[in-house]
Amino acid sequence: MKVLHIITGLGVGGAEQQLRLLLRHLPVECDVATLTDAGAVAHGIVADGTRVTDLGMAGNQDVTVLPRLARLIRSGRYDAVHTHLYRACLYGRIAARLAGVRAVVATEHSLGDSQMEGRALTTGVRALYLAGERLGRMTVAVSPAVGRRLHRWGVPRKRIRVVPNGIDVDRFRFDPAARVRTRRRLGLPDTAYVVGGVGRLTGGKRFDVLLHAAAQLPEDVAVLLVGAGPQEDELRRLAHRLGLAGRVRFAGEAAHEESEEEGGAPALPSLLSAMDTLASPSPEEAFGLALVEGLATGLPVLYASCPALDDLPADARTNASYRPSDPDSFAQALYGLRDARPPSRSAPASVGHYSITRSADQLMRVYASVVPGQNLEVNPR
């Protein structure tokens, strides 16, 4: 079986890095096409041995990409096309139909109640999405919450499958040496209590809540923000106004793996090891992958929205606490965690539910359901 994955871009991002991880565990031949931005994750995918084609799309309305993408699909003789992210799902489904491939799967990574990938869910966005969805065979939701949203939009239940995001659990195990090394690199004292936030620096992530909460806490509490985005300058100004300039570190985008270059930027597992708590004040998430990765590093996590955790039984949410997305609630919880630092850093057994091998097996079942005549072996779970 041969599958072409189509994604909007391959800069550093959750969906992009999830695709790279999946490619390592899918037991079928795969290629990747990116509509634009063949960035850091594209280079990593190529290094892993998977071919990446950059279609150089000029903008959201560059329809010239359609015939080029259709030719790529036709010449590659793909049995299935798998699309990721809004723009790629729309153009990829149309191009697959033009190329004569009906086995099209789309993963919905970022559908919230009011936005998708940062864009407001207007009537036009919803109508265009549903029109494209009808050109495919199956839509994969990364959580039951996303599946329910899709159904409310009008996607039939029989066309929705839930395949949660997955993580490489071993890669995120707590590393005490990386903790010391990363803190020194970032200028964080060994004795500091470091509260982390991971994600795009946009208004929807509400990292301003985290800064306002930190301003209420003792001076040994520092904040480490991992990510990049349009709100970075505003957050830096807010940290200065709150008197936190010396207590906040902006780490920028982080890959999931350490750079082989001397002095390369710390990867996400090392940054998580450097933290003492991971906090997500975002009130609207599609999954909450960073929080699962934090749990795998043995961190206590605070969250205002995390379908990945909500979908687990209550007794499996060890180390995870819900808080409303307001500074006082987060400050109160962080103050208690600071005074009760755990003696060790071990991951709860529940993170195994989100193992990447389990997710890959579930996705293979989806492929088997949409590609006629394929006898695909998957591991029983």
Disulfide bonds with the S-S distance in Angstrom:
none
